[in-house]
Amino acid sequence: MNGKTIGFILAALLMLSACRRIQRLDRPYADNPEMQEKVRKSFNLAIALPADMQSSKLGKDFFWLSNNAASGMKNVVIYRIRSCNTLPLSVERFCELRDSVMKINIKGEEDSMHVATVKASVKGRFYPKSRRCRYEGLWEMKGDAMGGPFVSDVYERLDRRGLIIAEGFLYAPETNEKNTLLSQLRAILGSINIINNGK
């Protein structure tokens, strides 16, 4: 083996090592295969979920996953809306649909307390190439002093029989790292691949 060949092999190994390091930096967490499989079975949707998200609630057309942290609580919610709505949705219509699901599925300490959207804070954008809408704004707990930011992606089901909504929301009043935590939730949503949402 001559010097040029050895040099080429070393350069290739260094490049491969750098690529692996970049991949680790892009996803600084271990995957959560158990929760990912639950989502795939329930919604025919692939998503990269971090291992620290272990608390979950599975309901009819609804899945809630949380790291349940005392500081910097991150949540991911995925739900199916069976309706004739198509994209793009108006901000007002999105808020109506979101609130109807959250009121039933995410309650506070008492039944009268539930997650609601701060409608005046919501901004939406339609991405025609991916047939997706993204909405960002603030949520609050009705009847309690809780709230924070959220980001939500809305997809049309391939069978045109409703919508799939995936959302990350944050409760972190004690930290100034909200932008970092919210970026992590955006990255989770960015990993979504709808396998076949005609279920």
C-alpha positions in Angstrom: 0.0 0.0 0.0 1.6 3.3 -1.1 1.6 6.6 0.6 -1.1 8.1 -1.6 -3.5 5.2 -0.8 -2.8 5.5 3.0 -3.4 9.3 2.8 -6.6 8.8 0.9 -7.9 6.3 3.5 -7.0 8.5 6.4 -8.7 11.5 4.7 -11.9 9.4 4.2 -11.9 8.2 7.8 -11.5 11.7 9.1 -14.4 12.9 6.8 -16.6 10.0 8.0 -15.8 10.9 11.7 -16.7 14.5 11.1 -20.0 13.5 9.5 -20.9 11.3 12.5 -20.0 14.2 14.8 -22.2 16.6 12.9 -25.1 14.1 13.0 -24.7 13.9 16.8 -24.7 17.7 17.1 -27.9 17.9 15.0 -29.7 15.5 17.3 -28.2 15.9 20.8 -30.6 13.4 22.4 -31.3 9.7 22.3 -34.4 8.5 20.4 -37.5 7.1 22.1 -38.4 4.1 20.0 -41.3 3.0 22.3 -43.2 6.3 21.9 -42.2 6.7 18.3 -43.9 3.3 17.6 -47.0 4.4 19.4 -47.3 7.4 17.2 -46.6 5.4 14.1 -49.4 2.9 14.9 -51.9 5.5 16.0 -51.3 8.1 13.2 -49.1 6.5 10.5 -46.7 9.2 11.2 -42.9 8.9 11.8 -41.4 11.4 14.3 -38.1 11.6 16.2 -39.0 11.8 19.9 -36.4 12.3 22.6 -35.8 9.6 25.3 -36.6 12.0 28.2 -40.2 12.3 27.1 -41.7 9.3 29.0 -45.0 10.7 30.4 -47.8 10.1 27.9 -51.6 10.0 27.4 -53.2 8.2 24.6 -56.8 8.9 23.8 -59.2 8.7 20.8 -57.4 10.4 17.9 -55.1 12.0 20.5 -51.6 11.5 21.9 -49.8 13.7 24.5 -46.1 13.2 25.4 -44.2 15.2 28.0 -40.8 15.2 29.7 -42.8 16.2 32.8 -39.8 18.2 34.0 -39.9 20.5 37.1 -38.0 23.1 35.0 -38.5 23.5 31.3 -41.4 21.2 30.7 -41.7 20.3 27.0 -44.8 18.7 25.5 -45.6 17.2 22.2 -49.3 16.6 21.2 -50.5 14.9 18.0 -54.2 14.6 17.1 -56.5 13.9 14.3 -59.4 16.1 13.3 -62.1 14.4 11.4 -63.6 17.3 9.4 -64.1 18.6 5.9 -61.6 21.4 6.5 -58.8 21.8 3.9 -55.6 23.9 4.0 -54.9 26.7 4.4 -56.9 27.3 7.6 -57.6 30.8 8.9 -56.0 31.6 12.2 -59.5 31.8 13.7 -60.5 28.4 12.4 -57.2 26.8 13.6 -57.8 28.3 17.1 -61.4 26.9 17.2 -60.2 23.4 16.2 -57.2 23.4 18.6 -59.4 24.7 21.5 -62.1 22.0 20.9 -59.4 19.3 21.3 -57.5 20.8 24.2 -60.6 21.5 26.2 -61.4 17.7 26.2 -57.9 16.3 26.5 -55.7 18.6 28.6 -57.3 19.7 31.8 -55.9 21.4 34.9 -56.4 20.4 38.5 -60.2 20.8 38.2 -62.4 19.9 35.2 -63.2 23.6 34.7 -59.5 24.3 34.0 -58.2 23.5 30.5 -55.6 24.6 27.9 -56.8 27.3 25.6 -55.3 29.4 22.8 -54.5 33.1 23.2 -56.0 33.9 19.9 -54.6 37.4 19.5 -51.1 36.0 19.7 -51.4 33.4 16.9 -49.7 33.9 13.5 -50.0 31.3 10.7 -48.2 30.5 7.5 -49.0 28.1 4.7 -46.3 26.1 2.9 -47.9 24.9 -0.4 -45.1 22.7 -1.4 -45.4 20.5 1.7 -49.2 21.1 2.0 -48.6 22.2 5.6 -49.6 25.2 7.8 -47.6 26.3 10.8 -49.1 28.3 13.6 -47.2 29.9 16.5 -48.5 31.7 19.5 -49.3 31.5 23.2 -51.4 29.1 25.2 -52.9 29.5 28.7 -54.6 27.4 31.3 -58.2 28.7 31.8 -58.8 29.1 35.5 -55.1 28.9 36.4 -52.0 31.0 36.1 -50.2 28.8 33.6 -49.2 29.4 30.0 -46.4 29.6 27.5 -45.5 29.4 23.8 -46.5 26.8 21.3 -45.8 25.8 17.7 -48.2 23.7 15.6 -48.0 22.1 12.2 -51.2 21.1 10.4 -51.3 18.5 7.6 -54.1 17.3 5.4 -54.8 13.6 5.5 -54.1 11.9 2.2 -57.7 10.6 2.0 -59.0 14.2 2.4 -61.0 13.1 5.5 -59.6 15.6 8.0 -56.4 16.9 9.4 -53.4 15.7 11.4 -52.0 18.3 13.8 -48.6 18.0 15.6 -47.7 20.5 18.2 -45.0 21.3 20.7 -45.8 23.5 23.7 -43.7 24.7 26.5 -44.2 25.5 30.2 -41.1 27.1 31.6 -41.8 30.3 33.6 -38.6 29.9 35.6 -36.1 30.0 32.8 -34.8 32.5 30.2 -34.0 29.6 27.8 -37.4 29.5 26.3 -36.1 30.2 22.8 -33.7 27.2 23.0 -36.4 24.9 24.3 -38.8 26.1 21.7 -36.2 25.5 19.0 -35.9 21.9 20.3 -39.7 21.5 19.9 -39.5 22.9 16.3 -36.7 20.4 15.5 -39.0 17.5 16.7 -41.8 18.7 14.5 -39.3 19.1 11.7 -38.6 15.4 11.8 -42.2 14.4 10.9 -42.7 12.2 8.0 -46.3 11.2 7.2 -46.1 7.5 6.1 -49.7 7.1 5.0 -52.2 9.2 6.8 -55.3 7.6 5.1 -56.0 5.6 8.3 
